[in-house]
């Protein structure tokens, strides 16, 4: 038996309910994971937010976990090869991660990098693959100067690290309290707010090659349009409406190209993490039983870094 959190209605944390489920043995192509940590992302609460399709209720929550294999189906190997009970693993592009155990497709399960704790590993891939896709669609390469809106956020932190590995220079917008975090990962912080365009131009007198928007504000899009010569090199994950009207790129769950690309990036990102070249700052962890409080924190202001549910 396992415990699992479900959204039984549309709304906020108050609609979450913890239930007991009987997973049964995994079948061919499946693996059952004893969850040690579930990653937390804004996509989790957006999944059951008002306006979603009520006919899909109840909804499971959570797209990524790290844990230990409890059982593996007959004739089955993990995406990273092999696999046996007791192996430490990470799984992403799954459903129902807010649980004490979960049965998933083995093709979504990989060996956990020993360099990462369970909360870190559980929070690596959703933001990491999102950042990787942003850099990919804008063609960021060595020598580029990148404007990154929301550089101290979860996706921003991963994008900072990945852009540096590509050889790009990053100008990152953030509040002044987060400047040290931006610098820690190789970015040049600039304060958002009135006058942002001039501050960006001062920080990058040679010009800006591309812009990555994780914020979705009009300021972020307007400044990006002002400083980047080609609109094809501007991407947003948070302003699909502006993407349509201003003819810039948008990626996300509803973009049919995003899922396959992000799936292909899981193994390379895990390899980077295993080699110590990609890290995940953790801001706070919560017991699995306190998922309502954890989601409330996720929806509001919380310490710098990612949140995780732990068992």
Secondary structure, 3 states (H helix, E strand, C coil): CEEEEEECCCCCHHHEEEEEECCCCCCCCEEEEEEEEEECCHHHHHCCCCCCCHHHCCEECCCEEEEEEEEECCCCCCCCCCCCCCCEEEEECCCCCCECEEEEEHHHEEECCCCCCHHHHHCCHHHHHHHHHHHHHCCCCCCCEEEEECCCCHHHHHHHHHHHHHCCEEEEEECHHHHHHHHHCCCEEEECCCCHHHHHHHHCCCCECEEEECCCCHHHHHHHHHHECCHHHEEECCCHHHHHHHCCEECCCCCHHHHHHHHHHHHHHHHHHHCCCCCCCEEEEEEHHHHHHHHHHHHCCCCCCEEEEEC
